[in-house]
Amino acid sequence: MDGKDTEILNILQTNSRTSNAEIARQVKMAPSAVLERIRRLEEKRIIKKYTVQVNPSEVDKNLLAFVHVRATGPVVDQKTAKLLAKVPDVQEVHLVAGEDCFLIKVRAKNPEELSRLLRTKIAVIPSISSTSTTIVLETVKEESELVIEK
């Protein structure tokens, strides 16, 4: 990866719908060379996917919570991680160091929906022994873009 790849990645992270021609203009390269670089970045899985960022409040998912999950069994329990990842409103699953095993990010409509999700989707996973939930009152910064230095 070189400086041009970094420029291309930064442009795509800002707006993944930026046209190949526009990227080429910004990085001062031929469109065919930019397309070749993007394909190479995809093949190497540096670019994993293209996505849209949806405003949660506009789709009635105003409540954001982080749930610390304790599980029984092996420290790295991939089966539990995969079951947590299958829960529709779970956005992220992280294996963490410390007393808890996993930290998950959840979005819900309201506290009642969050409670139902915890009771009917998460607590029913056999290896889960306990959860502790932190509800977010206000988000100051939430980014998915990575800082990639040249």
Disulfide bonds with the S-S distance in Angstrom:
none
